[in-house]
C-alpha cells in the first residue's frame, strides 16, 4: 500500500524500509524500475543484496559503536553488464534439461543399435556415451 502512495504522490525521493520483503523478486524489480522511470530517488533500508542493482551507493552500518562504510556499488554500465551476464547464464542453465533429454535419447538409440546385433553374426561390444 505504501508503494501505491509513493507512485501516486511522486515525491523527489523516498526512504523505503524493507518495503519489498513480502513480494517476489520480479515484482520488486517492476516496482523499483517504475520508481526510477518516474524520477523518484530511492533510499532503501534492506537486507536483500538483490536490491543493489537499483542503487549507486551502499551505506553499510556495522553495528560496532556507530561504525559504517560507504561505497560505490558500480557504474550503471557495470551493473548492466552483470545483469546481461546473469541473463546469459540463466539461458545456459535453461538449456541443461534439453541437453539431458537429448543425451538420454542418443543413449537409447545407441543401445537399440548395439542390441540388434550385426548382420554377419559376429559379436559387437556395447558402448555408451558418458
Buried (B, 14 or more C-beta within 10 A) or exposed (E): EEBEEBBEEEEEEBEBEEBBEEEEEEEBBEBBEEBEEEEBEBEBEBEEEEBBBBBEEBEEEEEEEEEEEEEEBBEEEEBEEEEEEEEEEEEEEEEEEEEEEEEEEEEEEBEEEBEEEEEEEEEEEEEEEE
